[in-house]
Amino acid sequence: MLQQKRNKRLTREFYLRDTIQVARDLLGKELVRILPDGQKLSGIVLETEAYLGLEDPACHSYSPSGPRRTARTEVMFHVGGVASYGSIVR
């Protein structure tokens, strides 16, 4: 099992594992961003999605005729460890 020390940045190795396991292991993790002025923004991961590649019909980049590569789906074509987020509309 891959162990990460508390309060340490996750390595690329963490993300380059089984998609479903990564999604499970991200639950409860704190995401932190430090702005140029030193302000800290953070939040806890409460929900994840695990898309299983271009053959997964639930994946935003899936298309029966081949990969759907658009500005919205571009993140799906990156190496593991790149974040994507959705907006919450009230």
PyMOL Python script that loads the backbone (N, CA, C, O; Angstrom):
from pymol import cmd

cmd.read_pdbstr("""\
ATOM      1  N   MET A   1       0.841  -1.184   0.000  1.00  0.00           N
ATOM      2  CA  MET A   1       0.000   0.000   0.000  1.00  0.00           C
ATOM      3  C   MET A   1       0.883   1.243   0.000  1.00  0.00           C
ATOM      4  O   MET A   1       1.872   1.310   0.729  1.00  0.00           O
ATOM      5  N   LEU A   2       0.524   2.216  -0.812  1.00  0.00           N
ATOM      6  CA  LEU A   2       1.280   3.458  -0.893  1.00  0.00           C
ATOM      7  C   LEU A   2       0.966   4.327   0.307  1.00  0.00           C
ATOM      8  O   LEU A   2      -0.195   4.661   0.542  1.00  0.00           O
ATOM      9  N   GLN A   3       1.970   4.694   1.059  1.00  0.00           N
ATOM     10  CA  GLN A   3       1.786   5.520   2.249  1.00  0.00           C
ATOM     11  C   GLN A   3       2.263   6.939   1.970  1.00  0.00           C
ATOM     12  O   GLN A   3       3.320   7.125   1.366  1.00  0.00           O
ATOM     13  N   GLN A   4       1.517   7.924   2.391  1.00  0.00           N
ATOM     14  CA  GLN A   4       1.907   9.323   2.294  1.00  0.00           C
ATOM     15  C   GLN A   4       1.887   9.896   3.703  1.00  0.00           C
ATOM     16  O   GLN A   4       0.952   9.652   4.466  1.00  0.00           O
ATOM     17  N   LYS A   5       2.926  10.663   4.048  1.00  0.00           N
ATOM     18  CA  LYS A   5       2.958  11.293   5.355  1.00  0.00           C
ATOM     19  C   LYS A   5       1.934  12.418   5.406  1.00  0.00           C
ATOM     20  O   LYS A   5       1.658  13.078   4.404  1.00  0.00           O
ATOM     21  N   ARG A   6       1.384  12.619   6.581  1.00  0.00           N
ATOM     22  CA  ARG A   6       0.395  13.693   6.788  1.00  0.00           C
ATOM     23  C   ARG A   6       1.027  15.038   6.450  1.00  0.00           C
ATOM     24  O   ARG A   6       2.186  15.291   6.779  1.00  0.00           O
ATOM     25  N   ASN A   7       0.256  15.893   5.792  1.00  0.00           N
ATOM     26  CA  ASN A   7       0.684  17.245   5.429  1.00  0.00           C
ATOM     27  C   ASN A   7       1.799  17.271   4.399  1.00  0.00           C
ATOM     28  O   ASN A   7       2.534  18.255   4.322  1.00  0.00           O
ATOM     29  N   LYS A   8       1.943  16.239   3.622  1.00  0.00           N
ATOM     30  CA  LYS A   8       2.949  16.194   2.565  1.00  0.00           C
ATOM     31  C   LYS A   8       2.262  16.203   1.213  1.00  0.00           C
ATOM     32  O   LYS A   8       1.169  15.660   1.054  1.00  0.00           O
ATOM     33  N   ARG A   9       2.909  16.822   0.250  1.00  0.00           N
ATOM     34  CA  ARG A   9       2.379  16.855  -1.111  1.00  0.00           C
ATOM     35  C   ARG A   9       2.380  15.445  -1.690  1.00  0.00           C
ATOM     36  O   ARG A   9       3.349  14.701  -1.540  1.00  0.00           O
ATOM     37  N   LEU A  10       1.285  15.089  -2.354  1.00  0.00           N
ATOM     38  CA  LEU A  10       1.213  13.790  -3.004  1.00  0.00           C
ATOM     39  C   LEU A  10       2.132  13.794  -4.218  1.00  0.00           C
ATOM     40  O   LEU A  10       2.207  14.780  -4.951  1.00  0.00           O
ATOM     41  N   THR A  11       2.816  12.701  -4.418  1.00  0.00           N
ATOM     42  CA  THR A  11       3.746  12.592  -5.544  1.00  0.00           C
ATOM     43  C   THR A  11       3.012  12.145  -6.800  1.00  0.00           C
ATOM     44  O   THR A  11       1.880  11.667  -6.724  1.00  0.00           O
ATOM     45  N   ARG A  12       3.643  12.296  -7.939  1.00  0.00           N
ATOM     46  CA  ARG A  12       3.079  11.819  -9.209  1.00  0.00           C
ATOM     47  C   ARG A  12       2.794  10.321  -9.109  1.00  0.00           C
ATOM     48  O   ARG A  12       1.812   9.834  -9.668  1.00  0.00           O
ATOM     49  N   GLU A  13       3.656   9.592  -8.394  1.00  0.00           N
ATOM     50  CA  GLU A  13       3.479   8.147  -8.219  1.00  0.00           C
ATOM     51  C   GLU A  13       2.107   7.808  -7.624  1.00  0.00           C
ATOM     52  O   GLU A  13       1.498   6.804  -7.995  1.00  0.00           O
ATOM     53  N   PHE A  14       1.624   8.647  -6.703  1.00  0.00           N
ATOM     54  CA  PHE A  14       0.320   8.440  -6.087  1.00  0.00           C
ATOM     55  C   PHE A  14      -0.771   8.348  -7.157  1.00  0.00           C
ATOM     56  O   PHE A  14      -1.663   7.505  -7.064  1.00  0.00           O
ATOM     57  N   TYR A  15      -0.700   9.214  -8.170  1.00  0.00           N
ATOM     58  CA  TYR A  15      -1.745   9.311  -9.193  1.00  0.00           C
ATOM     59  C   TYR A  15      -1.599   8.286 -10.309  1.00  0.00           C
ATOM     60  O   TYR A  15      -2.572   7.995 -11.005  1.00  0.00           O
ATOM     61  N   LEU A  16      -0.418   7.739 -10.489  1.00  0.00           N
ATOM     62  CA  LEU A  16      -0.177   6.801 -11.579  1.00  0.00           C
ATOM     63  C   LEU A  16      -0.437   5.361 -11.148  1.00  0.00           C
ATOM     64  O   LEU A  16       0.385   4.470 -11.362  1.00  0.00           O
ATOM     65  N   ARG A  17      -1.592   5.162 -10.541  1.00  0.00           N
ATOM     66  CA  ARG A  17      -2.017   3.842 -10.071  1.00  0.00           C
ATOM     67  C   ARG A  17      -3.406   3.555 -10.628  1.00  0.00           C
ATOM     68  O   ARG A  17      -3.922   4.313 -11.448  1.00  0.00           O
ATOM     69  N   ASP A  18      -3.996   2.482 -10.189  1.00  0.00           N
ATOM     70  CA  ASP A  18      -5.342   2.121 -10.595  1.00  0.00           C
ATOM     71  C   ASP A  18      -6.293   3.290 -10.332  1.00  0.00           C
ATOM     72  O   ASP A  18      -6.328   3.835  -9.228  1.00  0.00           O
ATOM     73  N   THR A  19      -7.057   3.667 -11.348  1.00  0.00           N
ATOM     74  CA  THR A  19      -7.936   4.835 -11.282  1.00  0.00           C
ATOM     75  C   THR A  19      -8.908   4.777 -10.116  1.00  0.00           C
ATOM     76  O   THR A  19      -9.084   5.765  -9.403  1.00  0.00           O
ATOM     77  N   ILE A  20      -9.528   3.649  -9.921  1.00  0.00           N
ATOM     78  CA  ILE A  20     -10.512   3.522  -8.839  1.00  0.00           C
ATOM     79  C   ILE A  20      -9.841   3.636  -7.471  1.00  0.00           C
ATOM     80  O   ILE A  20     -10.396   4.251  -6.561  1.00  0.00           O
ATOM     81  N   GLN A  21      -8.662   3.055  -7.321  1.00  0.00           N
ATOM     82  CA  GLN A  21      -7.956   3.148  -6.042  1.00  0.00           C
ATOM     83  C   GLN A  21      -7.536   4.591  -5.751  1.00  0.00           C
ATOM     84  O   GLN A  21      -7.644   5.051  -4.615  1.00  0.00           O
ATOM     85  N   VAL A  22      -7.059   5.304  -6.772  1.00  0.00           N
ATOM     86  CA  VAL A  22      -6.679   6.712  -6.586  1.00  0.00           C
ATOM     87  C   VAL A  22      -7.895   7.525  -6.144  1.00  0.00           C
ATOM     88  O   VAL A  22      -7.802   8.330  -5.218  1.00  0.00           O
ATOM     89  N   ALA A  23      -9.038   7.313  -6.808  1.00  0.00           N
ATOM     90  CA  ALA A  23     -10.255   8.038  -6.438  1.00  0.00           C
ATOM     91  C   ALA A  23     -10.625   7.778  -4.980  1.00  0.00           C
ATOM     92  O   ALA A  23     -10.989   8.703  -4.254  1.00  0.00           O
ATOM     93  N   ARG A  24     -10.534   6.530  -4.557  1.00  0.00           N
ATOM     94  CA  ARG A  24     -10.843   6.195  -3.157  1.00  0.00           C
ATOM     95  C   ARG A  24      -9.849   6.842  -2.198  1.00  0.00           C
ATOM     96  O   ARG A  24     -10.239   7.373  -1.158  1.00  0.00           O
ATOM     97  N   ASP A  25      -8.567   6.796  -2.550  1.00  0.00           N
ATOM     98  CA  ASP A  25      -7.531   7.322  -1.666  1.00  0.00           C
ATOM     99  C   ASP A  25      -7.539   8.842  -1.578  1.00  0.00           C
ATOM    100  O   ASP A  25      -7.002   9.399  -0.620  1.00  0.00           O
ATOM    101  N   LEU A  26      -8.132   9.527  -2.549  1.00  0.00           N
ATOM    102  CA  LEU A  26      -8.225  10.989  -2.507  1.00  0.00           C
ATOM    103  C   LEU A  26      -9.295  11.477  -1.537  1.00  0.00           C
ATOM    104  O   LEU A  26      -9.226  12.606  -1.051  1.00  0.00           O
ATOM    105  N   LEU A  27     -10.274  10.639  -1.257  1.00  0.00           N
ATOM    106  CA  LEU A  27     -11.334  11.044  -0.333  1.00  0.00           C
ATOM    107  C   LEU A  27     -10.750  11.431   1.022  1.00  0.00           C
ATOM    108  O   LEU A  27      -9.962  10.687   1.607  1.00  0.00           O
ATOM    109  N   GLY A  28     -11.141  12.586   1.503  1.00  0.00           N
ATOM    110  CA  GLY A  28     -10.662  13.068   2.799  1.00  0.00           C
ATOM    111  C   GLY A  28      -9.352  13.833   2.748  1.00  0.00           C
ATOM    112  O   GLY A  28      -8.944  14.413   3.754  1.00  0.00           O
ATOM    113  N   LYS A  29      -8.684  13.849   1.602  1.00  0.00           N
ATOM    114  CA  LYS A  29      -7.422  14.591   1.486  1.00  0.00           C
ATOM    115  C   LYS A  29      -7.714  16.089   1.443  1.00  0.00           C
ATOM    116  O   LYS A  29      -8.769  16.509   0.967  1.00  0.00           O
ATOM    117  N   GLU A  30      -6.788  16.880   1.935  1.00  0.00           N
ATOM    118  CA  GLU A  30      -6.903  18.335   1.887  1.00  0.00           C
ATOM    119  C   GLU A  30      -6.138  18.845   0.674  1.00  0.00           C
ATOM    120  O   GLU A  30      -4.960  18.535   0.500  1.00  0.00           O
ATOM    121  N   LEU A  31      -6.813  19.628  -0.163  1.00  0.00           N
ATOM    122  CA  LEU A  31      -6.162  20.287  -1.296  1.00  0.00           C
ATOM    123  C   LEU A  31      -5.815  21.698  -0.849  1.00  0.00           C
ATOM    124  O   LEU A  31      -6.641  22.397  -0.262  1.00  0.00           O
ATOM    125  N   VAL A  32      -4.582  22.109  -1.134  1.00  0.00           N
ATOM    126  CA  VAL A  32      -4.102  23.413  -0.677  1.00  0.00           C
ATOM    127  C   VAL A  32      -3.492  24.174  -1.843  1.00  0.00           C
ATOM    128  O   VAL A  32      -2.763  23.608  -2.658  1.00  0.00           O
ATOM    129  N   ARG A  33      -3.799  25.460  -1.912  1.00  0.00           N
ATOM    130  CA  ARG A  33      -3.161  26.347  -2.881  1.00  0.00           C
ATOM    131  C   ARG A  33      -2.716  27.588  -2.127  1.00  0.00           C
ATOM    132  O   ARG A  33      -3.487  28.195  -1.383  1.00  0.00           O
ATOM    133  N   ILE A  34      -1.459  27.952  -2.332  1.00  0.00           N
ATOM    134  CA  ILE A  34      -0.920  29.169  -1.733  1.00  0.00           C
ATOM    135  C   ILE A  34      -0.854  30.220  -2.830  1.00  0.00           C
ATOM    136  O   ILE A  34      -0.182  30.021  -3.843  1.00  0.00           O
ATOM    137  N   LEU A  35      -1.546  31.334  -2.636  1.00  0.00           N
ATOM    138  CA  LEU A  35      -1.565  32.407  -3.614  1.00  0.00           C
ATOM    139  C   LEU A  35      -0.273  33.222  -3.538  1.00  0.00           C
ATOM    140  O   LEU A  35       0.435  33.162  -2.532  1.00  0.00           O
ATOM    141  N   PRO A  36       0.039  33.980  -4.586  1.00  0.00           N
ATOM    142  CA  PRO A  36       1.271  34.782  -4.578  1.00  0.00           C
ATOM    143  C   PRO A  36       1.387  35.716  -3.373  1.00  0.00           C
ATOM    144  O   PRO A  36       2.498  36.010  -2.933  1.00  0.00           O
ATOM    145  N   ASP A  37       0.258  36.188  -2.832  1.00  0.00           N
ATOM    146  CA  ASP A  37       0.304  37.081  -1.666  1.00  0.00           C
ATOM    147  C   ASP A  37       0.423  36.318  -0.348  1.00  0.00           C
ATOM    148  O   ASP A  37       0.402  36.922   0.725  1.00  0.00           O
ATOM    149  N   GLY A  38       0.551  34.975  -0.430  1.00  0.00           N
ATOM    150  CA  GLY A  38       0.713  34.149   0.765  1.00  0.00           C
ATOM    151  C   GLY A  38      -0.588  33.610   1.332  1.00  0.00           C
ATOM    152  O   GLY A  38      -0.564  32.790   2.250  1.00  0.00           O
ATOM    153  N   GLN A  39      -1.718  34.050   0.808  1.00  0.00           N
ATOM    154  CA  GLN A  39      -3.005  33.560   1.290  1.00  0.00           C
ATOM    155  C   GLN A  39      -3.150  32.079   0.962  1.00  0.00           C
ATOM    156  O   GLN A  39      -2.825  31.639  -0.141  1.00  0.00           O
ATOM    157  N   LYS A  40      -3.640  31.323   1.933  1.00  0.00           N
ATOM    158  CA  LYS A  40      -3.824  29.873   1.761  1.00  0.00           C
ATOM    159  C   LYS A  40      -5.298  29.584   1.497  1.00  0.00           C
ATOM    160  O   LYS A  40      -6.174  30.006   2.252  1.00  0.00           O
ATOM    161  N   LEU A  41      -5.554  28.860   0.415  1.00  0.00           N
ATOM    162  CA  LEU A  41      -6.888  28.371   0.105  1.00  0.00           C
ATOM    163  C   LEU A  41      -6.851  26.860   0.237  1.00  0.00           C
ATOM    164  O   LEU A  41      -5.906  26.226  -0.234  1.00  0.00           O
ATOM    165  N   SER A  42      -7.855  26.270   0.864  1.00  0.00           N
ATOM    166  CA  SER A  42      -7.845  24.817   1.006  1.00  0.00           C
ATOM    167  C   SER A  42      -9.260  24.278   1.100  1.00  0.00           C
ATOM    168  O   SER A  42     -10.211  25.007   1.382  1.00  0.00           O
ATOM    169  N   GLY A  43      -9.372  22.998   0.860  1.00  0.00           N
ATOM    170  CA  GLY A  43     -10.647  22.306   0.957  1.00  0.00           C
ATOM    171  C   GLY A  43     -10.410  20.817   1.064  1.00  0.00           C
ATOM    172  O   GLY A  43      -9.341  20.324   0.704  1.00  0.00           O
ATOM    173  N   ILE A  44     -11.389  20.111   1.552  1.00  0.00           N
ATOM    174  CA  ILE A  44     -11.307  18.660   1.727  1.00  0.00           C
ATOM    175  C   ILE A  44     -12.045  17.980   0.575  1.00  0.00           C
ATOM    176  O   ILE A  44     -13.143  18.398   0.207  1.00  0.00           O
ATOM    177  N   VAL A  45     -11.445  16.934   0.008  1.00  0.00           N
ATOM    178  CA  VAL A  45     -12.076  16.182  -1.078  1.00  0.00           C
ATOM    179  C   VAL A  45     -13.197  15.335  -0.477  1.00  0.00           C
ATOM    180  O   VAL A  45     -12.956  14.449   0.344  1.00  0.00           O
ATOM    181  N   LEU A  46     -14.430  15.626  -0.906  1.00  0.00           N
ATOM    182  CA  LEU A  46     -15.595  14.904  -0.406  1.00  0.00           C
ATOM    183  C   LEU A  46     -16.148  13.915  -1.421  1.00  0.00           C
ATOM    184  O   LEU A  46     -16.863  12.980  -1.061  1.00  0.00           O
ATOM    185  N   GLU A  47     -15.814  14.125  -2.689  1.00  0.00           N
ATOM    186  CA  GLU A  47     -16.355  13.281  -3.750  1.00  0.00           C
ATOM    187  C   GLU A  47     -15.338  13.189  -4.875  1.00  0.00           C
ATOM    188  O   GLU A  47     -14.653  14.165  -5.180  1.00  0.00           O
ATOM    189  N   THR A  48     -15.237  12.022  -5.489  1.00  0.00           N
ATOM    190  CA  THR A  48     -14.365  11.840  -6.646  1.00  0.00           C
ATOM    191  C   THR A  48     -15.127  11.091  -7.729  1.00  0.00           C
ATOM    192  O   THR A  48     -16.159  10.472  -7.471  1.00  0.00           O
ATOM    193  N   GLU A  49     -14.606  11.158  -8.929  1.00  0.00           N
ATOM    194  CA  GLU A  49     -15.126  10.369 -10.047  1.00  0.00           C
ATOM    195  C   GLU A  49     -13.946   9.633 -10.652  1.00  0.00           C
ATOM    196  O   GLU A  49     -12.843  10.175 -10.724  1.00  0.00           O
ATOM    197  N   ALA A  50     -14.167   8.414 -11.082  1.00  0.00           N
ATOM    198  CA  ALA A  50     -13.093   7.599 -11.641  1.00  0.00           C
ATOM    199  C   ALA A  50     -13.473   7.150 -13.047  1.00  0.00           C
ATOM    200  O   ALA A  50     -14.206   6.176 -13.221  1.00  0.00           O
ATOM    201  N   TYR A  51     -12.974   7.862 -14.037  1.00  0.00           N
ATOM    202  CA  TYR A  51     -13.236   7.488 -15.423  1.00  0.00           C
ATOM    203  C   TYR A  51     -12.161   6.500 -15.868  1.00  0.00           C
ATOM    204  O   TYR A  51     -10.973   6.701 -15.612  1.00  0.00           O
ATOM    205  N   LEU A  52     -12.588   5.442 -16.528  1.00  0.00           N
ATOM    206  CA  LEU A  52     -11.687   4.335 -16.849  1.00  0.00           C
ATOM    207  C   LEU A  52     -11.192   4.372 -18.289  1.00  0.00           C
ATOM    208  O   LEU A  52     -11.107   3.335 -18.947  1.00  0.00           O
ATOM    209  N   GLY A  53     -10.873   5.536 -18.765  1.00  0.00           N
ATOM    210  CA  GLY A  53     -10.274   5.659 -20.091  1.00  0.00           C
ATOM    211  C   GLY A  53     -11.276   6.017 -21.163  1.00  0.00           C
ATOM    212  O   GLY A  53     -12.463   6.212 -20.901  1.00  0.00           O
ATOM    213  N   LEU A  54     -10.767   6.097 -22.371  1.00  0.00           N
ATOM    214  CA  LEU A  54     -11.566   6.551 -23.499  1.00  0.00           C
ATOM    215  C   LEU A  54     -12.684   5.597 -23.877  1.00  0.00           C
ATOM    216  O   LEU A  54     -13.585   5.971 -24.628  1.00  0.00           O
ATOM    217  N   GLU A  55     -12.643   4.362 -23.367  1.00  0.00           N
ATOM    218  CA  GLU A  55     -13.688   3.380 -23.663  1.00  0.00           C
ATOM    219  C   GLU A  55     -14.833   3.444 -22.656  1.00  0.00           C
ATOM    220  O   GLU A  55     -15.825   2.732 -22.811  1.00  0.00           O
ATOM    221  N   ASP A  56     -14.716   4.278 -21.638  1.00  0.00           N
ATOM    222  CA  ASP A  56     -15.726   4.385 -20.584  1.00  0.00           C
ATOM    223  C   ASP A  56     -16.833   5.344 -21.030  1.00  0.00           C
ATOM    224  O   ASP A  56     -16.584   6.546 -21.129  1.00  0.00           O
ATOM    225  N   PRO A  57     -18.044   4.853 -21.300  1.00  0.00           N
ATOM    226  CA  PRO A  57     -19.123   5.717 -21.772  1.00  0.00           C
ATOM    227  C   PRO A  57     -19.490   6.845 -20.808  1.00  0.00           C
ATOM    228  O   PRO A  57     -20.097   7.830 -21.228  1.00  0.00           O
ATOM    229  N   ALA A  58     -19.138   6.724 -19.525  1.00  0.00           N
ATOM    230  CA  ALA A  58     -19.427   7.788 -18.558  1.00  0.00           C
ATOM    231  C   ALA A  58     -18.414   8.931 -18.649  1.00  0.00           C
ATOM    232  O   ALA A  58     -18.661  10.021 -18.133  1.00  0.00           O
ATOM    233  N   CYS A  59     -17.293   8.688 -19.295  1.00  0.00           N
ATOM    234  CA  CYS A  59     -16.227   9.679 -19.400  1.00  0.00           C
ATOM    235  C   CYS A  59     -16.628  10.801 -20.358  1.00  0.00           C
ATOM    236  O   CYS A  59     -17.176  10.539 -21.429  1.00  0.00           O
ATOM    237  N   HIS A  60     -16.358  12.035 -19.977  1.00  0.00           N
ATOM    238  CA  HIS A  60     -16.719  13.193 -20.801  1.00  0.00           C
ATOM    239  C   HIS A  60     -16.027  13.173 -22.161  1.00  0.00           C
ATOM    240  O   HIS A  60     -16.525  13.774 -23.113  1.00  0.00           O
ATOM    241  N   SER A  61     -14.904  12.502 -22.263  1.00  0.00           N
ATOM    242  CA  SER A  61     -14.174  12.461 -23.532  1.00  0.00           C
ATOM    243  C   SER A  61     -14.551  11.256 -24.393  1.00  0.00           C
ATOM    244  O   SER A  61     -13.972  11.046 -25.459  1.00  0.00           O
ATOM    245  N   TYR A  62     -15.521  10.469 -23.933  1.00  0.00           N
ATOM    246  CA  TYR A  62     -15.959   9.294 -24.695  1.00  0.00           C
ATOM    247  C   TYR A  62     -16.848   9.701 -25.869  1.00  0.00           C
ATOM    248  O   TYR A  62     -17.666  10.615 -25.763  1.00  0.00           O
ATOM    249  N   SER A  63     -16.673   9.014 -26.966  1.00  0.00           N
ATOM    250  CA  SER A  63     -17.555   9.136 -28.123  1.00  0.00           C
ATOM    251  C   SER A  63     -17.489   7.804 -28.858  1.00  0.00           C
ATOM    252  O   SER A  63     -16.398   7.258 -29.017  1.00  0.00           O
ATOM    253  N   PRO A  64     -18.608   7.266 -29.310  1.00  0.00           N
ATOM    254  CA  PRO A  64     -18.590   5.985 -30.025  1.00  0.00           C
ATOM    255  C   PRO A  64     -17.686   6.009 -31.266  1.00  0.00           C
ATOM    256  O   PRO A  64     -17.167   4.974 -31.684  1.00  0.00           O
ATOM    257  N   SER A  65     -17.506   7.192 -31.844  1.00  0.00           N
ATOM    258  CA  SER A  65     -16.681   7.297 -33.054  1.00  0.00           C
ATOM    259  C   SER A  65     -15.213   7.603 -32.747  1.00  0.00           C
ATOM    260  O   SER A  65     -14.418   7.779 -33.669  1.00  0.00           O
ATOM    261  N   GLY A  66     -14.848   7.667 -31.474  1.00  0.00           N
ATOM    262  CA  GLY A  66     -13.464   7.956 -31.092  1.00  0.00           C
ATOM    263  C   GLY A  66     -13.416   9.045 -30.034  1.00  0.00           C
ATOM    264  O   GLY A  66     -14.444   9.633 -29.700  1.00  0.00           O
ATOM    265  N   PRO A  67     -12.233   9.316 -29.507  1.00  0.00           N
ATOM    266  CA  PRO A  67     -12.105  10.291 -28.413  1.00  0.00           C
ATOM    267  C   PRO A  67     -12.674  11.661 -28.787  1.00  0.00           C
ATOM    268  O   PRO A  67     -12.479  12.147 -29.901  1.00  0.00           O
ATOM    269  N   ARG A  68     -13.381  12.270 -27.836  1.00  0.00           N
ATOM    270  CA  ARG A  68     -13.913  13.621 -27.994  1.00  0.00           C
ATOM    271  C   ARG A  68     -12.949  14.565 -27.276  1.00  0.00           C
ATOM    272  O   ARG A  68     -13.000  14.709 -26.055  1.00  0.00           O
ATOM    273  N   ARG A  69     -12.076  15.203 -28.047  1.00  0.00           N
ATOM    274  CA  ARG A  69     -11.048  16.072 -27.470  1.00  0.00           C
ATOM    275  C   ARG A  69     -11.439  17.533 -27.700  1.00  0.00           C
ATOM    276  O   ARG A  69     -11.357  18.047 -28.816  1.00  0.00           O
ATOM    277  N   THR A  70     -11.864  18.188 -26.618  1.00  0.00           N
ATOM    278  CA  THR A  70     -12.275  19.587 -26.670  1.00  0.00           C
ATOM    279  C   THR A  70     -11.586  20.318 -25.521  1.00  0.00           C
ATOM    280  O   THR A  70     -10.891  19.702 -24.713  1.00  0.00           O
ATOM    281  N   ALA A  71     -11.780  21.627 -25.451  1.00  0.00           N
ATOM    282  CA  ALA A  71     -11.208  22.392 -24.333  1.00  0.00           C
ATOM    283  C   ALA A  71     -11.717  21.840 -22.994  1.00  0.00           C
ATOM    284  O   ALA A  71     -10.967  21.782 -22.019  1.00  0.00           O
ATOM    285  N   ARG A  72     -12.973  21.442 -22.953  1.00  0.00           N
ATOM    286  CA  ARG A  72     -13.576  20.916 -21.720  1.00  0.00           C
ATOM    287  C   ARG A  72     -13.004  19.555 -21.328  1.00  0.00           C
ATOM    288  O   ARG A  72     -12.875  19.258 -20.141  1.00  0.00           O
ATOM    289  N   THR A  73     -12.661  18.730 -22.313  1.00  0.00           N
ATOM    290  CA  THR A  73     -12.193  17.370 -22.022  1.00  0.00           C
ATOM    291  C   THR A  73     -10.669  17.227 -22.060  1.00  0.00           C
ATOM    292  O   THR A  73     -10.149  16.144 -21.790  1.00  0.00           O
ATOM    293  N   GLU A  74      -9.961  18.282 -22.384  1.00  0.00           N
ATOM    294  CA  GLU A  74      -8.501  18.206 -22.554  1.00  0.00           C
ATOM    295  C   GLU A  74      -7.807  17.594 -21.342  1.00  0.00           C
ATOM    296  O   GLU A  74      -6.843  16.845 -21.504  1.00  0.00           O
ATOM    297  N   VAL A  75      -8.274  17.893 -20.138  1.00  0.00           N
ATOM    298  CA  VAL A  75      -7.647  17.373 -18.924  1.00  0.00           C
ATOM    299  C   VAL A  75      -7.649  15.841 -18.893  1.00  0.00           C
ATOM    300  O   VAL A  75      -6.790  15.238 -18.250  1.00  0.00           O
ATOM    301  N   MET A  76      -8.595  15.216 -19.572  1.00  0.00           N
ATOM    302  CA  MET A  76      -8.673  13.759 -19.597  1.00  0.00           C
ATOM    303  C   MET A  76      -7.521  13.120 -20.376  1.00  0.00           C
ATOM    304  O   MET A  76      -7.303  11.912 -20.274  1.00  0.00           O
ATOM    305  N   PHE A  77      -6.789  13.912 -21.145  1.00  0.00           N
ATOM    306  CA  PHE A  77      -5.702  13.400 -21.976  1.00  0.00           C
ATOM    307  C   PHE A  77      -4.326  13.656 -21.353  1.00  0.00           C
ATOM    308  O   PHE A  77      -3.305  13.324 -21.954  1.00  0.00           O
ATOM    309  N   HIS A  78      -4.294  14.241 -20.160  1.00  0.00           N
ATOM    310  CA  HIS A  78      -3.032  14.530 -19.476  1.00  0.00           C
ATOM    311  C   HIS A  78      -2.569  13.322 -18.672  1.00  0.00           C
ATOM    312  O   HIS A  78      -3.339  12.393 -18.424  1.00  0.00           O
ATOM    313  N   VAL A  79      -1.314  13.347 -18.273  1.00  0.00           N
ATOM    314  CA  VAL A  79      -0.762  12.331 -17.378  1.00  0.00           C
ATOM    315  C   VAL A  79      -1.446  12.491 -16.024  1.00  0.00           C
ATOM    316  O   VAL A  79      -1.867  13.596 -15.680  1.00  0.00           O
ATOM    317  N   GLY A  80      -1.564  11.432 -15.263  1.00  0.00           N
ATOM    318  CA  GLY A  80      -2.208  11.470 -13.953  1.00  0.00           C
ATOM    319  C   GLY A  80      -1.683  12.569 -13.055  1.00  0.00           C
ATOM    320  O   GLY A  80      -0.504  12.919 -13.107  1.00  0.00           O
ATOM    321  N   GLY A  81      -2.573  13.118 -12.224  1.00  0.00           N
ATOM    322  CA  GLY A  81      -2.199  14.149 -11.273  1.00  0.00           C
ATOM    323  C   GLY A  81      -2.636  15.541 -11.676  1.00  0.00           C
ATOM    324  O   GLY A  81      -2.311  16.515 -10.997  1.00  0.00           O
ATOM    325  N   VAL A  82      -3.373  15.645 -12.778  1.00  0.00           N
ATOM    326  CA  VAL A  82      -3.903  16.935 -13.217  1.00  0.00           C
ATOM    327  C   VAL A  82      -5.344  17.029 -12.734  1.00  0.00           C
ATOM    328  O   VAL A  82      -6.126  16.100 -12.936  1.00  0.00           O
ATOM    329  N   ALA A  83      -5.699  18.129 -12.103  1.00  0.00           N
ATOM    330  CA  ALA A  83      -7.023  18.267 -11.515  1.00  0.00           C
ATOM    331  C   ALA A  83      -8.052  18.811 -12.489  1.00  0.00           C
ATOM    332  O   ALA A  83      -7.748  19.610 -13.375  1.00  0.00           O
ATOM    333  N   SER A  84      -9.250  18.360 -12.299  1.00  0.00           N
ATOM    334  CA  SER A  84     -10.417  18.887 -12.998  1.00  0.00           C
ATOM    335  C   SER A  84     -11.478  19.110 -11.945  1.00  0.00           C
ATOM    336  O   SER A  84     -11.596  18.321 -11.007  1.00  0.00           O
ATOM    337  N   TYR A  85     -12.239  20.156 -12.083  1.00  0.00           N
ATOM    338  CA  TYR A  85     -13.298  20.389 -11.096  1.00  0.00           C
ATOM    339  C   TYR A  85     -14.552  20.859 -11.801  1.00  0.00           C
ATOM    340  O   TYR A  85     -14.504  21.381 -12.915  1.00  0.00           O
ATOM    341  N   GLY A  86     -15.651  20.668 -11.144  1.00  0.00           N
ATOM    342  CA  GLY A  86     -16.933  21.104 -11.679  1.00  0.00           C
ATOM    343  C   GLY A  86     -17.505  22.200 -10.823  1.00  0.00           C
ATOM    344  O   GLY A  86     -17.178  22.316  -9.642  1.00  0.00           O
ATOM    345  N   SER A  87     -18.343  22.991 -11.407  1.00  0.00           N
ATOM    346  CA  SER A  87     -19.007  24.064 -10.667  1.00  0.00           C
ATOM    347  C   SER A  87     -20.265  23.532 -10.009  1.00  0.00           C
ATOM    348  O   SER A  87     -20.932  22.637 -10.529  1.00  0.00           O
ATOM    349  N   ILE A  88     -20.570  24.094  -8.874  1.00  0.00           N
ATOM    350  CA  ILE A  88     -21.803  23.767  -8.181  1.00  0.00           C
ATOM    351  C   ILE A  88     -22.743  24.952  -8.382  1.00  0.00           C
ATOM    352  O   ILE A  88     -22.424  26.079  -8.005  1.00  0.00           O
ATOM    353  N   VAL A  89     -23.891  24.689  -8.974  1.00  0.00           N
ATOM    354  CA  VAL A  89     -24.859  25.739  -9.242  1.00  0.00           C
ATOM    355  C   VAL A  89     -26.020  25.584  -8.273  1.00  0.00           C
ATOM    356  O   VAL A  89     -26.589  24.501  -8.138  1.00  0.00           O
ATOM    357  N   ARG A  90     -26.359  26.656  -7.610  1.00  0.00           N
ATOM    358  CA  ARG A  90     -27.477  26.609  -6.656  1.00  0.00           C
ATOM    359  C   ARG A  90     -28.708  27.192  -7.264  1.00  0.00           C
ATOM    360  O   ARG A  90     -29.754  27.242  -6.615  1.00  0.00           O
TER     361      ARG A  90
END
""", "prot")
cmd.dss("prot")
cmd.show_as("cartoon", "prot")
cmd.util.cbc("prot")
cmd.orient("prot")
